Amino acid sequence: MRTTMDAGGRVVIPKEVRRQLGLQPGQPLDIAVVDGRVSIDVSGIGMHLEVRDGLPVAVPDEPVEQLTAETVRATVEELRR
């Protein structure tokens, strides 16, 4: 897939790539040069550990979208194609 960079240095990520990765407008991305190539990765969700009922629990630093049964079903269906 090919895209272009505008005079301001902005690159449009094609719609199909955004859909496949679940990218949303304003979503943080990490960019780096690796072996002479541009690498763009979805930024991870910041987490911290809390102890609840004596057990460590990973808690996101920011609210995250709830994972629904429908999302899981659709993802599994897409991966099986």
Steps between C-alpha positions, in 0.01 A plus 500: 500500500638841411435843648665842478634762735376859468712816526433512875642149549161341560434148375149364457459144626268331248145433619534120470813502718324718759204262498715188538691652792197666658668841488294800606559873433731648762634161607865516609749325273871435553730573206864399463767435241599132505767372262440793265122454496220695663321291761161611633352309792181541696597646837436270791252580770666631815439267793580483867464222755260512791456236764138389536403227742870421541558450126672731247265640236608694189293819479503730194611860562223627270148371432493226236215381281320200647556176313164356399403149395406641158848650453661167591269310263567739210876488559508120511286483185733740316811307606354173376454636146 
